[in-house]
Structures are given as C-alpha cells and as structure tokens.
Amino acid sequence: MADLLPGSGFDPGVDIEDEVREPEKYKVLLHNDDYTTMEFVVRILETVFHKTLSQAVEIMLSVHKSGLGVCGVYTAEVAETKVVLVDRKAREEGFPLKCSLEEA
C-alpha cells in the first residue's frame, strides 16, 4: 500500500492493460415490398435516419431495385431503436415496410 499515490487509488507499480474495444456495430436495413410507397420510404429515411433528400432517394432506389437498402450503421441500442421506430411509423401509416438489423 505504500506504493499508492495518496488518495488516488493508483498503484504506479502495477501495469494496467488497457483493453478498450469498440462496441459492435449493426447495419439497419430496409426491405422492399409491393405496398409501401417510395415517398414514405424517403420520409422515413429523412426523419428516422436523418438523411438528406438525395441520400434518401438513393437508398430508396436501392431498396426498390435490389430489394434491400442500408440505412446506416449504428451501435446495437441505436440500431434496435431505429428498427422499432420504423416499424411503429409504418404500422401507423398502414404500410408493411420491414426494417431489420444485421451485424456489420
């Protein structure tokens, strides 16, 4: 205990290995369907994912053409929250828009 700096709780004789890891990241995905309008998808991308109009249109076209579009990459909690928000907004508007996440 004599090696401790007074009041610091730090022992200069002990090596502390810093193991700081980045949190896992997840891609939030929108899935194409035959009923959700392109306008609604763009609005979701602008409001929930804070995309510019041009970014939103680009992602929406990716969803439309390839069946899937990446809205962004987030930590698990943020990604899960965005999926829930999209689902809630889609149901309120009567759309079956599917939003999911996958590890990035």
C-alpha positions in Angstrom: 0.0 0.0 0.0 3.0 2.3 0.4 3.3 2.4 -3.4 -0.1 4.0 -3.8 -0.2 7.7 -4.6 -2.0 9.3 -1.7 -5.8 9.5 -2.3 -5.6 8.4 -5.9 -6.2 4.6 -5.7 -3.5 4.3 -8.4 -0.5 2.0 -7.8 2.3 3.1 -10.1 4.0 -0.4 -9.7 1.1 -2.2 -11.3 0.8 -2.4 -15.1 -2.8 -1.9 -16.2 -3.5 -3.2 -19.6 -6.0 -1.0 -21.4 -8.4 -3.2 -23.4 -10.8 -0.7 -24.8 -13.0 -2.3 -27.5 -15.3 -0.5 -29.9 -18.9 -1.5 -29.4 -20.3 -3.9 -32.0 -21.9 -2.2 -34.9 -25.1 -3.1 -36.8 -26.4 -2.3 -40.2 -30.1 -1.2 -40.3 -31.8 -2.5 -43.4 -35.0 -1.7 -45.2 -36.7 -4.4 -47.3 -38.7 -3.9 -50.4 -42.3 -4.8 -50.6 -45.1 -4.3 -53.1 -47.2 -1.9 -51.0 -45.0 0.7 -49.2 -44.8 3.9 -51.3 -41.4 5.3 -52.3 -42.5 8.6 -50.8 -43.0 7.0 -47.4 -39.6 5.3 -47.6 -37.9 8.6 -48.4 -39.7 10.3 -45.5 -38.6 7.5 -43.1 -35.0 7.9 -44.3 -35.2 11.7 -43.7 -36.9 11.6 -40.4 -35.6 8.5 -38.6 -32.2 8.2 -40.2 -31.5 12.0 -40.8 -30.6 11.5 -44.4 -30.6 14.4 -46.9 -33.2 14.2 -49.7 -30.6 13.0 -52.2 -29.3 10.3 -49.8 -32.8 9.2 -49.0 -33.7 8.9 -52.7 -30.5 6.9 -53.4 -31.2 4.4 -50.5 -34.9 4.2 -51.5 -33.9 3.3 -55.1 -31.5 0.7 -53.8 -34.4 -0.9 -51.8 -36.6 -0.7 -54.8 -34.1 -2.2 -57.3 -32.2 -4.7 -55.3 -34.8 -5.5 -52.6 -32.6 -4.2 -49.7 -31.1 -0.9 -48.7 -28.7 0.0 -45.9 -29.9 3.0 -43.9 -26.9 3.3 -41.7 -24.5 1.6 -39.2 -25.1 2.0 -35.5 -24.4 0.6 -32.1 -26.8 -2.2 -31.1 -29.0 0.0 -28.9 -29.3 2.8 -31.6 -30.0 0.2 -34.4 -32.7 -1.5 -32.3 -34.4 1.8 -31.5 -34.4 2.8 -35.2 -35.9 -0.6 -36.2 -38.7 -0.1 -33.7 -39.3 3.5 -34.8 -39.6 2.5 -38.5 -41.9 -0.4 -37.6 -44.1 1.9 -35.5 -44.3 4.6 -38.1 -45.0 2.1 -40.9 -47.9 0.5 -39.0 -49.4 3.9 -38.1 -49.5 4.7 -41.8 -50.7 1.2 -42.8 -47.6 0.0 -44.6 -45.9 -3.4 -44.2 -42.4 -1.9 -44.5 -39.9 -4.3 -43.0 -36.8 -3.0 -41.2 -34.1 -5.3 -39.7 -30.6 -5.2 -38.5 -27.5 -7.3 -39.1 -24.0 -7.3 -37.7 -21.8 -5.0 -39.7 
